[in-house]
Amino acid sequence: MQTPETAVLSQADIDRIVEMAWEDRTPFDAIESQFGLPEQAVIALMRRELKPSSWRRWRARVQGRSTKHASLSSVIDARFKSNQQRVITLNKITKR
């Protein structure tokens, strides 16, 4: 049974939401801003999409994790920058 929030999501979107929900550094706020699903809808989607054992593992992992809740997180800018970022400017890779 689909909820109104998930009725408009493609299977690729659902797969991406599951992937983002498993990532430790992706807060629920990022999923909500990208897909329009609040935390409770993501939890319902995960319950529906995962096997029961995977659901229990994910739920135990996520509960209380500060990085999944932006308001609890002390990380201000969690974006990854590679060491090569200095070399890449405006989508142009400098010649080596």
C-alpha positions in Angstrom: 0.0 0.0 0.0 1.4 3.4 -1.0 1.1 6.5 1.0 0.5 9.9 -0.7 4.2 10.8 -0.2 5.5 7.7 -1.9 2.8 7.5 -4.7 4.8 9.9 -6.8 8.2 8.3 -6.3 9.8 6.1 -8.9 11.7 2.9 -8.0 14.9 4.8 -8.6 13.9 7.5 -6.2 13.0 4.9 -3.5 16.3 3.2 -4.0 18.1 6.5 -3.6 16.2 7.3 -0.4 17.0 3.9 1.1 20.7 4.5 0.2 20.7 8.0 1.7 18.9 6.8 4.8 21.6 4.1 5.4 24.4 6.7 5.0 25.6 8.0 8.4 26.3 11.6 7.3 23.1 12.2 5.4 20.5 13.9 7.7 16.8 13.4 7.3 16.5 17.1 6.5 18.5 16.4 3.3 16.1 13.6 2.2 13.2 15.9 3.0 14.6 18.8 1.0 15.4 16.6 -2.0 12.3 14.3 -2.1 9.8 16.0 0.2 9.6 13.1 2.6 9.6 14.0 6.3 11.4 11.8 8.8 8.4 9.7 9.7 7.6 9.0 6.0 11.3 7.9 5.5 10.9 5.6 8.5 7.7 4.1 7.0 9.3 3.7 3.6 12.3 1.9 5.2 10.1 -0.4 7.1 8.2 -1.3 3.9 11.3 -1.7 1.7 13.7 -3.5 4.0 13.7 -7.1 5.3 12.6 -7.2 9.0 16.2 -7.9 10.2 17.6 -5.1 8.1 14.9 -2.8 9.3 15.8 -3.5 13.0 19.5 -3.0 12.3 18.9 0.3 10.5 16.4 1.5 13.2 18.9 0.7 16.0 21.6 2.5 14.1 19.7 5.6 13.3 18.0 6.2 16.7 19.8 8.9 18.6 22.5 9.3 15.9 23.3 13.0 15.9 24.5 13.1 12.3 21.0 11.9 11.1 19.3 14.8 12.8 20.6 18.2 11.7 19.4 19.9 14.9 21.5 17.5 17.1 24.6 17.5 14.8 27.6 19.6 15.7 28.9 19.2 12.1 28.3 22.5 10.3 29.7 21.6 6.9 30.0 17.9 6.3 30.7 18.1 2.6 33.7 16.1 1.4 36.5 17.8 -0.4 39.2 15.8 -2.0 42.8 16.9 -2.0 42.4 17.4 -5.8 39.8 20.1 -5.3 42.4 22.8 -5.4 43.4 21.5 -8.9 39.8 21.5 -10.3 38.3 24.9 -10.9 35.1 25.6 -12.7 34.8 22.1 -14.0 38.1 22.3 -15.8 40.8 19.9 -14.9 44.2 21.4 -15.2 46.8 19.6 -17.2 49.4 17.8 -15.2 
